Each structure stands twice: as C-alpha cells, then as structure tokens.
Amino acid sequence: MGGEGVLDRKFFVADREAYDGAAALLDAFGEGALAEAAARAERCRGVGNHVHYTRWCRVGRAILQLGEPDPGGALH
C-alpha cells in the first residue's frame, strides 16, 4: 500500500517519567535528543541493564511523539 520505509508513530507512552526525560534531552540536545536517547539505550543494553534500556526507549518514543505535528489518536 505504499507505506514501506515510513515510520509508524502511533504508539502509547504510559508514564510521565518518559515525557520528563524527553523534555530534559530536548532542552540539552535539541534536534539531537532522539539520537542521544538511542545512544543511552544502546549503552544500557550493552552492559545488560534492561531496566534502563527500556526507560531510554520510552524516552525516545516520547521524543517522537512530542515532535509529531499532528499526533492524532484519542484524547482522554
């Protein structure tokens, strides 16, 4: 249907901590915030810290969501 290569940005971020982390990275790194979240996640995964790996993945998803001009979805 022609959607190959397009990132699907419809996802759910369940906790406020992810948005707080996203805001902190956006303040510190600007447009590089997503790359920084990914790098932190990879470092944590590399040392076997899966708790912080998933935390930084959630922060990355929150950064994507905050940057979406038209997030869509249901508002609660």
C-alpha atoms as a printed R data frame, in Angstrom:
   type eleno elety resid chain resno      x      y      z
1  ATOM     1    CA   MET     A     1  0.000  0.000  0.000
2  ATOM     2    CA   GLY     A     2  2.993  2.294 -0.445
3  ATOM     3    CA   GLY     A     3  3.913  2.750  3.231
4  ATOM     4    CA   GLU     A     4  7.256  0.992  3.060
5  ATOM     5    CA   GLY     A     5 10.032  2.873  4.814
6  ATOM     6    CA   VAL     A     6  7.644  5.168  6.679
7  ATOM     7    CA   LEU     A     7  7.930  5.156 10.459
8  ATOM     8    CA   ASP     A     8  4.608  4.444 12.136
9  ATOM     9    CA   ARG     A     9  4.448  6.926 15.007
10 ATOM    10    CA   LYS     A    10  1.256  5.606 16.567
11 ATOM    11    CA   PHE     A    11  2.298  4.287 19.927
12 ATOM    12    CA   PHE     A    12  1.482  4.685 23.572
13 ATOM    13    CA   VAL     A    13  3.800  6.103 26.236
14 ATOM    14    CA   ALA     A    14  2.450  5.136 29.634
15 ATOM    15    CA   ASP     A    15  4.392  7.200 32.123
16 ATOM    16    CA   ARG     A    16  5.182 10.800 32.946
17 ATOM    17    CA   GLU     A    17  8.851  9.921 33.587
18 ATOM    18    CA   ALA     A    18  9.314  9.294 29.851
19 ATOM    19    CA   TYR     A    19  8.000 12.761 28.989
20 ATOM    20    CA   ASP     A    20 10.143 14.369 31.700
21 ATOM    21    CA   GLY     A    21 13.200 12.581 30.291
22 ATOM    22    CA   ALA     A    22 12.249 13.616 26.774
23 ATOM    23    CA   ALA     A    23 11.896 17.258 27.820
24 ATOM    24    CA   ALA     A    24 15.299 17.162 29.543
25 ATOM    25    CA   LEU     A    25 17.009 15.675 26.476
26 ATOM    26    CA   LEU     A    26 15.257 18.117 24.143
27 ATOM    27    CA   ASP     A    27 16.467 21.019 26.303
28 ATOM    28    CA   ALA     A    28 20.023 19.679 26.418
29 ATOM    29    CA   PHE     A    29 20.438 18.281 22.886
30 ATOM    30    CA   GLY     A    30 17.774 19.946 20.722
31 ATOM    31    CA   GLU     A    31 17.372 18.070 17.452
32 ATOM    32    CA   GLY     A    32 19.931 15.512 18.635
33 ATOM    33    CA   ALA     A    33 17.712 14.409 21.539
34 ATOM    34    CA   LEU     A    34 16.402 11.301 19.804
35 ATOM    35    CA   ALA     A    35 19.922 10.194 18.870
36 ATOM    36    CA   GLU     A    36 21.032 10.744 22.465
37 ATOM    37    CA   ALA     A    37 18.140  8.664 23.825
38 ATOM    38    CA   ALA     A    38 19.011  5.883 21.365
39 ATOM    39    CA   ALA     A    39 22.701  6.023 22.330
40 ATOM    40    CA   ARG     A    40 21.840  5.812 26.024
41 ATOM    41    CA   ALA     A    41 19.525  2.875 25.369
42 ATOM    42    CA   GLU     A    42 22.239  1.042 23.428
43 ATOM    43    CA   ARG     A    43 24.825  1.659 26.150
44 ATOM    44    CA   CYS     A    44 22.445  0.247 28.766
45 ATOM    45    CA   ARG     A    45 21.651 -2.763 26.610
46 ATOM    46    CA   GLY     A    46 25.343 -3.320 26.024
47 ATOM    47    CA   VAL     A    47 26.014 -3.681 29.741
48 ATOM    48    CA   GLY     A    48 22.910 -5.795 30.326
49 ATOM    49    CA   ASN     A    49 20.873 -3.109 32.096
50 ATOM    50    CA   HIS     A    50 17.489 -3.853 30.564
51 ATOM    51    CA   VAL     A    51 15.574 -1.711 33.028
52 ATOM    52    CA   HIS     A    52 17.329  1.454 31.865
53 ATOM    53    CA   TYR     A    53 17.388  0.220 28.272
54 ATOM    54    CA   THR     A    54 13.581  0.160 28.233
55 ATOM    55    CA   ARG     A    55 13.478  3.511 30.044
56 ATOM    56    CA   TRP     A    56 15.534  5.200 27.315
57 ATOM    57    CA   CYS     A    57 13.438  3.512 24.623
58 ATOM    58    CA   ARG     A    58 10.303  5.017 26.215
59 ATOM    59    CA   VAL     A    59 12.024  8.407 26.324
60 ATOM    60    CA   GLY     A    60 12.822  8.069 22.606
61 ATOM    61    CA   ARG     A    61  9.195  7.251 21.812
62 ATOM    62    CA   ALA     A    62  8.090 10.271 23.843
63 ATOM    63    CA   ILE     A    63 10.507 12.482 21.865
64 ATOM    64    CA   LEU     A    64  8.993 11.214 18.633
65 ATOM    65    CA   GLN     A    65  5.509 11.813 19.946
66 ATOM    66    CA   LEU     A    66  6.323 15.340 21.141
67 ATOM    67    CA   GLY     A    67  7.773 16.178 17.729
68 ATOM    68    CA   GLU     A    68  4.765 14.936 15.795
69 ATOM    69    CA   PRO     A    69  2.898 17.966 14.387
70 ATOM    70    CA   ASP     A    70 -0.405 16.078 14.148
71 ATOM    71    CA   PRO     A    71 -0.298 13.222 16.670
72 ATOM    72    CA   GLY     A    72 -3.898 12.116 16.082
73 ATOM    73    CA   GLY     A    73 -5.438  9.366 18.162
74 ATOM    74    CA   ALA     A    74 -7.888  9.602 21.010
75 ATOM    75    CA   LEU     A    75 -7.580 12.310 23.619
76 ATOM    76    CA   HIS     A    76 -8.503 11.408 27.177
